[in-house]
Amino acid sequence: MTENNHVVYILKCNDGSLYTGYTNNLEHRVRMHEEGKGAKYTRGRGPFQIVYVERFASKTEAMRKEYEIKQLTRKEKFRMIRDKLKEVMSHADSKKL
């Protein structure tokens, strides 16, 4: 049984900026960001909105994806977020049938 507990996430900060990170416990990590104990970049930029989450079976895969995302421009990141949302929504719509 494979656990997909390696997570790459993107937070939209209160100032409109985006932060990309990796964790194996998303709820705890977001709480740390909210408390100002997360990444230095996010301190003072809350509250945050989770706008992207992708789960992986291995830390290596997740770290690779995090690196890929961090190489994208802001516009490309928003496009990726939008595409993922469309995918989730179409999947949800197909389950209603």
N, CA, C and O atoms as CSV, one atom per row, in Angstrom:
chain,resi,resn,atom,element,x,y,z
A,1,MET,N,N,0.848,-1.194,0.000
A,1,MET,CA,C,0.000,0.000,0.000
A,1,MET,C,C,0.884,1.246,0.000
A,1,MET,O,O,1.777,1.388,0.835
A,2,THR,N,N,0.626,2.123,-0.929
A,2,THR,CA,C,1.415,3.343,-1.054
A,2,THR,C,C,0.669,4.510,-0.423
A,2,THR,O,O,-0.488,4.774,-0.753
A,3,GLU,N,N,1.328,5.190,0.466
A,3,GLU,CA,C,0.744,6.372,1.101
A,3,GLU,C,C,1.239,7.602,0.356
A,3,GLU,O,O,2.444,7.773,0.171
A,4,ASN,N,N,0.328,8.450,-0.068
A,4,ASN,CA,C,0.713,9.686,-0.741
A,4,ASN,C,C,0.753,10.811,0.277
A,4,ASN,O,O,-0.070,11.726,0.246
A,5,ASN,N,N,1.724,10.730,1.186
A,5,ASN,CA,C,1.784,11.738,2.240
A,5,ASN,C,C,2.886,12.764,2.036
A,5,ASN,O,O,3.206,13.528,2.946
A,6,HIS,N,N,3.464,12.782,0.850
A,6,HIS,CA,C,4.450,13.808,0.513
A,6,HIS,C,C,3.725,14.837,-0.339
A,6,HIS,O,O,3.246,14.527,-1.430
A,7,VAL,N,N,3.647,16.061,0.165
A,7,VAL,CA,C,2.767,17.067,-0.425
A,7,VAL,C,C,3.545,18.294,-0.883
A,7,VAL,O,O,4.398,18.814,-0.164
A,8,VAL,N,N,3.231,18.744,-2.099
A,8,VAL,CA,C,3.693,20.034,-2.591
A,8,VAL,C,C,2.473,20.934,-2.574
A,8,VAL,O,O,1.401,20.543,-3.036
A,9,TYR,N,N,2.631,22.133,-2.045
A,9,TYR,CA,C,1.496,23.042,-1.910
A,9,TYR,C,C,1.896,24.446,-2.315
A,9,TYR,O,O,3.070,24.815,-2.291
A,10,ILE,N,N,0.886,25.218,-2.686
A,10,ILE,CA,C,1.097,26.638,-2.964
A,10,ILE,C,C,0.125,27.414,-2.097
A,10,ILE,O,O,-1.076,27.142,-2.088
A,11,LEU,N,N,0.656,28.378,-1.372
A,11,LEU,CA,C,-0.153,29.294,-0.577
A,11,LEU,C,C,-0.243,30.628,-1.289
A,11,LEU,O,O,0.744,31.124,-1.831
A,12,LYS,N,N,-1.418,31.198,-1.284
A,12,LYS,CA,C,-1.558,32.588,-1.720
A,12,LYS,C,C,-1.530,33.418,-0.451
A,12,LYS,O,O,-2.372,33.255,0.432
A,13,CYS,N,N,-0.565,34.300,-0.372
A,13,CYS,CA,C,-0.392,35.136,0.813
A,13,CYS,C,C,-1.357,36.316,0.762
A,13,CYS,O,O,-1.913,36.629,-0.291
A,14,ASN,N,N,-1.549,36.959,1.892
A,14,ASN,CA,C,-2.454,38.097,1.999
A,14,ASN,C,C,-2.057,39.238,1.068
A,14,ASN,O,O,-2.912,40.012,0.637
A,15,ASP,N,N,-0.764,39.350,0.754
A,15,ASP,CA,C,-0.295,40.415,-0.144
A,15,ASP,C,C,-0.398,40.017,-1.615
A,15,ASP,O,O,0.036,40.763,-2.493
A,16,GLY,N,N,-0.974,38.841,-1.887
A,16,GLY,CA,C,-1.163,38.387,-3.261
A,16,GLY,C,C,-0.017,37.562,-3.808
A,16,GLY,O,O,-0.125,37.014,-4.905
A,17,SER,N,N,1.079,37.461,-3.070
A,17,SER,CA,C,2.211,36.669,-3.534
A,17,SER,C,C,1.928,35.182,-3.320
A,17,SER,O,O,1.014,34.805,-2.587
A,18,LEU,N,N,2.728,34.357,-3.972
A,18,LEU,CA,C,2.576,32.907,-3.878
A,18,LEU,C,C,3.793,32.305,-3.202
A,18,LEU,O,O,4.920,32.742,-3.435
A,19,TYR,N,N,3.565,31.301,-2.365
A,19,TYR,CA,C,4.657,30.576,-1.726
A,19,TYR,C,C,4.469,29.100,-2.031
A,19,TYR,O,O,3.384,28.557,-1.826
A,20,THR,N,N,5.507,28.453,-2.514
A,20,THR,CA,C,5.477,27.025,-2.821
A,20,THR,C,C,6.322,26.292,-1.799
A,20,THR,O,O,7.435,26.713,-1.484
A,21,GLY,N,N,5.789,25.186,-1.279
A,21,GLY,CA,C,6.535,24.427,-0.293
A,21,GLY,C,C,6.255,22.945,-0.364
A,21,GLY,O,O,5.375,22.488,-1.093
A,22,TYR,N,N,7.033,22.199,0.419
A,22,TYR,CA,C,6.894,20.750,0.545
A,22,TYR,C,C,6.662,20.424,2.016
A,22,TYR,O,O,7.208,21.079,2.904
A,23,THR,N,N,5.848,19.406,2.259
A,23,THR,CA,C,5.653,18.918,3.621
A,23,THR,C,C,5.156,17.482,3.581
A,23,THR,O,O,4.738,16.987,2.533
A,24,ASN,N,N,5.205,16.819,4.726
A,24,ASN,CA,C,4.549,15.518,4.841
A,24,ASN,C,C,3.372,15.604,5.806
A,24,ASN,O,O,2.772,14.588,6.157
A,25,ASN,N,N,3.042,16.845,6.240
A,25,ASN,CA,C,1.887,17.075,7.112
A,25,ASN,C,C,1.358,18.481,6.810
A,25,ASN,O,O,1.767,19.455,7.442
A,26,LEU,N,N,0.459,18.573,5.853
A,26,LEU,CA,C,0.007,19.868,5.359
A,26,LEU,C,C,-0.678,20.709,6.438
A,26,LEU,O,O,-0.406,21.904,6.557
A,27,GLU,N,N,-1.551,20.100,7.212
A,27,GLU,CA,C,-2.278,20.858,8.233
A,27,GLU,C,C,-1.317,21.496,9.234
A,27,GLU,O,O,-1.456,22.669,9.581
A,28,HIS,N,N,-0.345,20.714,9.690
A,28,HIS,CA,C,0.637,21.223,10.648
A,28,HIS,C,C,1.482,22.334,10.024
A,28,HIS,O,O,1.755,23.352,10.661
A,29,ARG,N,N,1.893,22.126,8.768
A,29,ARG,CA,C,2.755,23.108,8.102
A,29,ARG,C,C,2.039,24.442,7.901
A,29,ARG,O,O,2.630,25.501,8.115
A,30,VAL,N,N,0.786,24.398,7.497
A,30,VAL,CA,C,0.023,25.639,7.310
A,30,VAL,C,C,-0.164,26.337,8.656
A,30,VAL,O,O,-0.089,27.563,8.740
A,31,ARG,N,N,-0.403,25.563,9.691
A,31,ARG,CA,C,-0.530,26.148,11.037
A,31,ARG,C,C,0.771,26.849,11.432
A,31,ARG,O,O,0.731,27.925,12.027
A,32,MET,N,N,1.911,26.259,11.111
A,32,MET,CA,C,3.205,26.884,11.410
A,32,MET,C,C,3.356,28.201,10.636
A,32,MET,O,O,3.845,29.190,11.182
A,33,HIS,N,N,2.936,28.210,9.369
A,33,HIS,CA,C,2.977,29.455,8.589
A,33,HIS,C,C,2.099,30.516,9.257
A,33,HIS,O,O,2.506,31.668,9.403
A,34,GLU,N,N,0.899,30.117,9.657
A,34,GLU,CA,C,-0.040,31.054,10.285
A,34,GLU,C,C,0.516,31.625,11.587
A,34,GLU,O,O,0.267,32.784,11.920
A,35,GLU,N,N,1.271,30.802,12.322
A,35,GLU,CA,C,1.837,31.238,13.597
A,35,GLU,C,C,3.150,31.998,13.428
A,35,GLU,O,O,3.765,32.401,14.415
A,36,GLY,N,N,3.581,32.194,12.181
A,36,GLY,CA,C,4.833,32.904,11.936
A,36,GLY,C,C,6.062,32.053,12.174
A,36,GLY,O,O,7.173,32.575,12.270
A,37,LYS,N,N,5.872,30.729,12.272
A,37,LYS,CA,C,6.989,29.819,12.523
A,37,LYS,C,C,7.326,28.989,11.297
A,37,LYS,O,O,8.145,28.073,11.368
A,38,GLY,N,N,6.698,29.306,10.173
A,38,GLY,CA,C,6.970,28.581,8.932
A,38,GLY,C,C,8.173,29.182,8.242
A,38,GLY,O,O,9.126,29.609,8.893
A,39,ALA,N,N,8.126,29.214,6.948
A,39,ALA,CA,C,9.231,29.771,6.164
A,39,ALA,C,C,9.381,31.258,6.438
A,39,ALA,O,O,8.406,31.965,6.690
A,40,LYS,N,N,10.609,31.709,6.382
A,40,LYS,CA,C,10.887,33.130,6.616
A,40,LYS,C,C,10.074,34.004,5.657
A,40,LYS,O,O,9.586,35.065,6.047
A,41,TYR,N,N,9.926,33.562,4.406
A,41,TYR,CA,C,9.197,34.339,3.406
A,41,TYR,C,C,7.758,34.637,3.826
A,41,TYR,O,O,7.244,35.724,3.560
A,42,THR,N,N,7.111,33.674,4.479
A,42,THR,CA,C,5.686,33.831,4.787
A,42,THR,C,C,5.420,34.635,6.054
A,42,THR,O,O,4.275,35.009,6.310
A,43,ARG,N,N,6.437,34.905,6.843
A,43,ARG,CA,C,6.218,35.647,8.096
A,43,ARG,C,C,5.638,37.021,7.806
A,43,ARG,O,O,6.200,37.791,7.027
A,44,GLY,N,N,4.510,37.323,8.438
A,44,GLY,CA,C,3.858,38.614,8.276
A,44,GLY,C,C,3.041,38.734,6.997
A,44,GLY,O,O,2.524,39.810,6.698
A,45,ARG,N,N,2.914,37.649,6.235
A,45,ARG,CA,C,2.169,37.698,4.980
A,45,ARG,C,C,0.823,37.000,5.069
A,45,ARG,O,O,0.127,36.891,4.060
A,46,GLY,N,N,0.436,36.527,6.244
A,46,GLY,CA,C,-0.838,35.820,6.419
A,46,GLY,C,C,-1.991,36.782,6.520
A,46,GLY,O,O,-1.765,37.989,6.606
A,47,PRO,N,N,-3.211,36.307,6.514
A,47,PRO,CA,C,-3.579,34.884,6.428
A,47,PRO,C,C,-3.335,34.327,5.029
A,47,PRO,O,O,-3.162,35.067,4.061
A,48,PHE,N,N,-3.328,33.002,4.957
A,48,PHE,CA,C,-2.994,32.311,3.725
A,48,PHE,C,C,-4.195,31.548,3.186
A,48,PHE,O,O,-5.108,31.172,3.921
A,49,GLN,N,N,-4.160,31.336,1.895
A,49,GLN,CA,C,-5.169,30.520,1.237
A,49,GLN,C,C,-4.419,29.416,0.498
A,49,GLN,O,O,-3.517,29.704,-0.289
A,50,ILE,N,N,-4.776,28.169,0.739
A,50,ILE,CA,C,-4.161,27.054,0.021
A,50,ILE,C,C,-4.799,27.018,-1.364
A,50,ILE,O,O,-6.007,26.817,-1.488
A,51,VAL,N,N,-3.992,27.211,-2.403
A,51,VAL,CA,C,-4.547,27.269,-3.758
A,51,VAL,C,C,-4.116,26.084,-4.620
A,51,VAL,O,O,-4.620,25.916,-5.730
A,52,TYR,N,N,-3.197,25.266,-4.127
A,52,TYR,CA,C,-2.730,24.118,-4.912
A,52,TYR,C,C,-2.178,23.070,-3.965
A,52,TYR,O,O,-1.415,23.382,-3.051
A,53,VAL,N,N,-2.570,21.818,-4.191
A,53,VAL,CA,C,-2.045,20.693,-3.414
A,53,VAL,C,C,-1.868,19.524,-4.368
A,53,VAL,O,O,-2.770,19.188,-5.135
A,54,GLU,N,N,-0.707,18.916,-4.311
A,54,GLU,CA,C,-0.464,17.699,-5.085
A,54,GLU,C,C,0.287,16.727,-4.192
A,54,GLU,O,O,1.263,17.097,-3.540
A,55,ARG,N,N,-0.172,15.487,-4.164
A,55,ARG,CA,C,0.402,14.462,-3.285
A,55,ARG,C,C,1.253,13.479,-4.086
A,55,ARG,O,O,0.958,13.176,-5.242
A,56,PHE,N,N,2.318,12.987,-3.445
A,56,PHE,CA,C,3.251,12.077,-4.095
A,56,PHE,C,C,3.567,10.908,-3.173
A,56,PHE,O,O,3.454,11.015,-1.951
A,57,ALA,N,N,3.964,9.792,-3.773
A,57,ALA,CA,C,4.315,8.599,-3.008
A,57,ALA,C,C,5.693,8.711,-2.375
A,57,ALA,O,O,5.961,8.068,-1.360
A,58,SER,N,N,6.576,9.525,-2.965
A,58,SER,CA,C,7.930,9.629,-2.422
A,58,SER,C,C,8.327,11.089,-2.236
A,58,SER,O,O,7.823,11.986,-2.913
A,59,LYS,N,N,9.238,11.294,-1.308
A,59,LYS,CA,C,9.766,12.632,-1.059
A,59,LYS,C,C,10.523,13.122,-2.295
A,59,LYS,O,O,10.446,14.302,-2.640
A,60,THR,N,N,11.239,12.239,-2.950
A,60,THR,CA,C,12.006,12.613,-4.136
A,60,THR,C,C,11.107,13.188,-5.219
A,60,THR,O,O,11.418,14.224,-5.806
A,61,GLU,N,N,9.984,12.510,-5.486
A,61,GLU,CA,C,9.039,13.001,-6.497
A,61,GLU,C,C,8.493,14.370,-6.104
A,61,GLU,O,O,8.405,15.275,-6.934
A,62,ALA,N,N,8.131,14.511,-4.845
A,62,ALA,CA,C,7.560,15.770,-4.366
A,62,ALA,C,C,8.570,16.912,-4.459
A,62,ALA,O,O,8.225,18.015,-4.882
A,63,MET,N,N,9.799,16.651,-4.069
A,63,MET,CA,C,10.830,17.687,-4.119
A,63,MET,C,C,11.118,18.092,-5.571
A,63,MET,O,O,11.384,19.259,-5.858
A,64,ARG,N,N,11.062,17.127,-6.466
A,64,ARG,CA,C,11.266,17.420,-7.890
A,64,ARG,C,C,10.161,18.355,-8.390
A,64,ARG,O,O,10.430,19.321,-9.104
A,65,LYS,N,N,8.913,18.056,-8.007
A,65,LYS,CA,C,7.784,18.893,-8.422
A,65,LYS,C,C,7.885,20.287,-7.808
A,65,LYS,O,O,7.613,21.281,-8.481
A,66,GLU,N,N,8.275,20.365,-6.534
A,66,GLU,CA,C,8.443,21.667,-5.887
A,66,GLU,C,C,9.461,22.507,-6.656
A,66,GLU,O,O,9.235,23.692,-6.900
A,67,TYR,N,N,10.576,21.895,-7.034
A,67,TYR,CA,C,11.605,22.604,-7.786
A,67,TYR,C,C,11.054,23.089,-9.125
A,67,TYR,O,O,11.285,24.232,-9.519
A,68,GLU,N,N,10.319,22.210,-9.828
A,68,GLU,CA,C,9.722,22.583,-11.115
A,68,GLU,C,C,8.806,23.798,-10.960
A,68,GLU,O,O,8.873,24.736,-11.754
A,69,ILE,N,N,7.964,23.777,-9.950
A,69,ILE,CA,C,7.028,24.878,-9.728
A,69,ILE,C,C,7.787,26.168,-9.442
A,69,ILE,O,O,7.427,27.230,-9.950
A,70,LYS,N,N,8.824,26.078,-8.641
A,70,LYS,CA,C,9.577,27.283,-8.281
A,70,LYS,C,C,10.294,27.907,-9.478
A,70,LYS,O,O,10.692,29.070,-9.417
A,71,GLN,N,N,10.463,27.150,-10.564
A,71,GLN,CA,C,11.083,27.682,-11.772
A,71,GLN,C,C,10.071,28.416,-12.658
A,71,GLN,O,O,10.461,29.135,-13.578
A,72,LEU,N,N,8.778,28.236,-12.386
A,72,LEU,CA,C,7.739,28.855,-13.203
A,72,LEU,C,C,7.598,30.345,-12.891
A,72,LEU,O,O,7.921,30.798,-11.793
A,73,THR,N,N,7.114,31.087,-13.868
A,73,THR,CA,C,6.772,32.486,-13.627
A,73,THR,C,C,5.462,32.534,-12.850
A,73,THR,O,O,4.753,31.532,-12.752
A,74,ARG,N,N,5.151,33.682,-12.310
A,74,ARG,CA,C,3.888,33.867,-11.585
A,74,ARG,C,C,2.702,33.511,-12.481
A,74,ARG,O,O,1.772,32.829,-12.049
A,75,LYS,N,N,2.739,33.974,-13.723
A,75,LYS,CA,C,1.663,33.702,-14.674
A,75,LYS,C,C,1.525,32.195,-14.919
A,75,LYS,O,O,0.413,31.668,-14.956
A,76,GLU,N,N,2.640,31.517,-15.084
A,76,GLU,CA,C,2.614,30.064,-15.303
A,76,GLU,C,C,2.071,29.323,-14.079
A,76,GLU,O,O,1.361,28.326,-14.214
A,77,LYS,N,N,2.410,29.816,-12.886
A,77,LYS,CA,C,1.883,29.186,-11.664
A,77,LYS,C,C,0.370,29.325,-11.594
A,77,LYS,O,O,-0.329,28.367,-11.264
A,78,PHE,N,N,-0.139,30.517,-11.903
A,78,PHE,CA,C,-1.587,30.703,-11.876
A,78,PHE,C,C,-2.270,29.835,-12.932
A,78,PHE,O,O,-3.361,29.318,-12.691
A,79,ARG,N,N,-1.648,29.670,-14.086
A,79,ARG,CA,C,-2.203,28.800,-15.132
A,79,ARG,C,C,-2.261,27.359,-14.625
A,79,ARG,O,O,-3.257,26.666,-14.831
A,80,MET,N,N,-1.194,26.909,-13.964
A,80,MET,CA,C,-1.147,25.554,-13.427
A,80,MET,C,C,-2.235,25.359,-12.365
A,80,MET,O,O,-2.906,24.328,-12.342
A,81,ILE,N,N,-2.403,26.350,-11.491
A,81,ILE,CA,C,-3.431,26.294,-10.451
A,81,ILE,C,C,-4.815,26.204,-11.087
A,81,ILE,O,O,-5.649,25.403,-10.667
A,82,ARG,N,N,-5.050,27.036,-12.107
A,82,ARG,CA,C,-6.343,27.035,-12.800
A,82,ARG,C,C,-6.607,25.677,-13.452
A,82,ARG,O,O,-7.711,25.141,-13.351
A,83,ASP,N,N,-5.598,25.126,-14.118
A,83,ASP,CA,C,-5.754,23.834,-14.789
A,83,ASP,C,C,-6.051,22.725,-13.789
A,83,ASP,O,O,-6.877,21.852,-14.059
A,84,LYS,N,N,-5.392,22.750,-12.644
A,84,LYS,CA,C,-5.631,21.744,-11.608
A,84,LYS,C,C,-7.053,21.874,-11.066
A,84,LYS,O,O,-7.715,20.867,-10.812
A,85,LEU,N,N,-7.523,23.108,-10.887
A,85,LEU,CA,C,-8.884,23.336,-10.410
A,85,LEU,C,C,-9.901,22.798,-11.418
A,85,LEU,O,O,-10.882,22.162,-11.034
A,86,LYS,N,N,-9.666,23.054,-12.701
A,86,LYS,CA,C,-10.563,22.528,-13.743
A,86,LYS,C,C,-10.612,21.003,-13.687
A,86,LYS,O,O,-11.678,20.404,-13.822
A,87,GLU,N,N,-9.454,20.385,-13.489
A,87,GLU,CA,C,-9.367,18.929,-13.404
A,87,GLU,C,C,-10.174,18.408,-12.214
A,87,GLU,O,O,-10.915,17.433,-12.337
A,88,VAL,N,N,-10.027,19.056,-11.081
A,88,VAL,CA,C,-10.758,18.652,-9.873
A,88,VAL,C,C,-12.265,18.829,-10.067
A,88,VAL,O,O,-13.057,17.961,-9.698
A,89,MET,N,N,-12.645,19.969,-10.652
A,89,MET,CA,C,-14.075,20.242,-10.858
A,89,MET,C,C,-14.700,19.261,-11.853
A,89,MET,O,O,-15.823,18.807,-11.638
A,90,SER,N,N,-13.998,18.931,-12.926
A,90,SER,CA,C,-14.555,17.985,-13.902
A,90,SER,C,C,-14.658,16.598,-13.296
A,90,SER,O,O,-15.584,15.849,-13.607
A,91,HIS,N,N,-13.713,16.253,-12.435
A,91,HIS,CA,C,-13.756,14.963,-11.740
A,91,HIS,C,C,-14.959,14.929,-10.787
A,91,HIS,O,O,-15.665,13.924,-10.705
A,92,ALA,N,N,-15.180,16.030,-10.074
A,92,ALA,CA,C,-16.323,16.122,-9.150
A,92,ALA,C,C,-17.638,16.051,-9.915
A,92,ALA,O,O,-18.579,15.394,-9.468
A,93,ASP,N,N,-17.713,16.725,-11.069
A,93,ASP,CA,C,-18.926,16.704,-11.882
A,93,ASP,C,C,-19.218,15.308,-12.398
A,93,ASP,O,O,-20.380,14.904,-12.457
A,94,SER,N,N,-18.183,14.558,-12.775
A,94,SER,CA,C,-18.396,13.213,-13.299
A,94,SER,C,C,-18.894,12.266,-12.208
A,94,SER,O,O,-19.580,11.290,-12.511
A,95,LYS,N,N,-18.566,12.533,-10.963
A,95,LYS,CA,C,-19.041,11.701,-9.859
A,95,LYS,C,C,-20.508,11.931,-9.556
A,95,LYS,O,O,-21.174,11.060,-8.996
A,96,LYS,N,N,-21.023,13.118,-9.927
A,96,LYS,CA,C,-22.431,13.430,-9.679
A,96,LYS,C,C,-23.362,12.626,-10.570
A,96,LYS,O,O,-24.522,12.400,-10.223
A,97,LEU,N,N,-22.850,12.191,-11.728
A,97,LEU,CA,C,-23.680,11.474,-12.702
A,97,LEU,C,C,-24.023,10.079,-12.290
A,97,LEU,O,O,-24.716,9.373,-13.022
